[in-house]
Amino acid sequence: MSDTTRPRPVHLVIMGVSGSGKTTIAEQLEQRTGVPYAEADVFHPEANKKKMGSGQPLNDDDRWPWLQELRNWMTAQAEKGHSTIVTCSALKKSYRDVLREAVGDEFFVLLDAPEDVLAARMEVRKGHFMPASLLRSQLDTLEGLDADEKGITVDATESPESLATEILAIDALAVLAHEGRPQ
């Protein structure tokens, strides 16, 4: 009898403050693996986007429904047997706890860069609802990964290509390299 058991789906959460390169890295990983990614920003209700766009930081009450929607999407993908790549600020451990409730295994990659680098990236970005004026608020809110969380912190000033290579070399993410785009 052959073993046809598929590995548990993995949700790779590329996290960090605005301007850290989450989308750029996720696109690199999607190109290399064929595993689709979801932008957490898409799951924000319009009220959250307007609030941030007007220069007001979100509070926990704004974030819970958004994180739950993202978690539900991750679960829906896992129930179909699909791994995912997700970009999400995931600033606090309590926010990551919500994402960890998804079916499957989660692995977090925190993109870390100096504030001046982040601010410069945000200034040149076009069409994003998150103003550079909110960067300090995000940095003040950010809680690094705890020892009991599956994940790593990487230097987001490295090239996207080398970061993608570094991330794909992680044993816990081997399933991503072999899963490919769902049929």
N, C-alpha and C positions, 0 to 999 in steps of 0.2 A: 504494500500500500504506500503510495507516495504522499508526501506532506505538501498539501496545497494551501496551507495556512499563510495568509499574507501578513507581513509585519503590520503592527499598529500604525495608523496614520500619525504623522508628525506635523505639528504646527510650528513652523519657524517664525518667531515674532521678532522682527527687526525693529528695535525700539530706540528712543532717544528724543531729545528736544527738537524743536523745529530747526531746520537747517543742518541737521547732523548727517543727512544723506540717505535716509531710510528708503525713499523711492528709488534713488539711483542704484543702491545696493540690491534692492528687491528685483529690479529690472535685470541686473546682471545675473542674479541667481535664477530667475525665470528663464532667461535665454540659455543658460548652461544646463538646466535640469528639465525644462519643460513643465515644471510644477507651477501652476498659476498662483498669482499673488492677488491679495485684496488690499486696497488702500483704506485704512480705518477712517480717513477723512470722509469717504463716501457715506459712511454710516452715521455721520453727525446729522442731527436734525437741523433744519434751516435756522431755528432759533439760536443754536450754538454757533453756527457760522456767522450769523449777524452779530452776535455778542462779541466774538473774537475780532471780527472785522471792524467793530467800533472801538477796539482797543481795550475791551474788558476781558480779564482772564476768566476762564470757566471755574466753577466750584465743583465739589463732589456731586452735588445734586444734579448738575448739568451732565456730568460724565457717566453716572451709573447706567441710565437707559442706553446710551451710546455703546458702552462696553458690553452690555448684555446683548445688544443687536449683533455686535461683532462676534461674541462668543457663540450665539445661536447659528450664525453663518458657518463658523468653524466646525461646530457640531454637525451641521447638515452635510458639509463636505466629508467629514470623517465617517459619517454613517453610510456614505456612498463608497467608502474605502479610499478616499483621496487625502493625501497630505496637502498642506497649504504653506504659502509664504504670506505673512501678514505684516504690514507696516502699521505701527501704532506707537504713540508716544509712551504709553504704559509707565507713566512717571512715578507712580507709587506702587509699593508691594501690594497694597489692597486692590489696586486696579489690575495688577497681574494675577492676583488670586481669582478675580472674576474670569479672566481668560483661561486660567488653569482648570476651570469647571467644564470646559469643552471636552467632548469625547475625543480621545486620542492623547498623544504625548506632546507637551509643549517644551520648546527650547527657546530661550531669550538671548538675543545678541544686542547688547547695549553699545550704541555708537557714541564714542566720547571724543569731544574736540574742544579746544579752548574757545572761550566766549567770543573773542574777536574774530575767529574763523567762522563761527556760526553766524554772527551778525553780518559779516561780509557776504556770506552765501545768501542770507535772507534778503539783503538789500538788492541783489541782482536778480532775484527770483521774480518772475512775472505771473500775474493771475492767481496768486494764492491768497486766501482770505485771512491768513495769520500774519499780522504785522510784526515787524522786527521789534517794536516797542514791548511786545509781550515775552520776549526771550528771557529777560531777567526773572519774570514770574515763573516761567517753566523751570529755569535752573534752580530757583529757590525751592520748587516743589519736588524736583527729581530726587528719588531715593535709589541709590545704586543697588545692584543685585546682592542679595544676602547669600551666605554660604549654602543655605538649604534650597536655593532656587537653581534649577537646571539652566545654565547659561554662562555666557562669558561677556567680558567688556573688551572692546577692541578700539584701536586708535583710528578714529574716523578721518584723520588727515592723510592716511594712506590712500593710494589710488583705489578706485572702485574695483578694478580688476584684481588687485592683490588681496583686497578684503574678501571678495567673493571666493577666491582660491582658499584663503585661510578658513573661511566659514565652512566650505564644502569638505575640508579635511577633517572636520570634527566627527569622530566615530558615531556620536549620537544622531547624526544627520545622514548617515549612509543611505537610509531609505530614500531620501530625496534624489540622490544621484541615480537611483535605479528605477524610480517610479515613473517618471515622464508624464507627459500630458495625458489626462484621462481620455478614453475613447468615447 
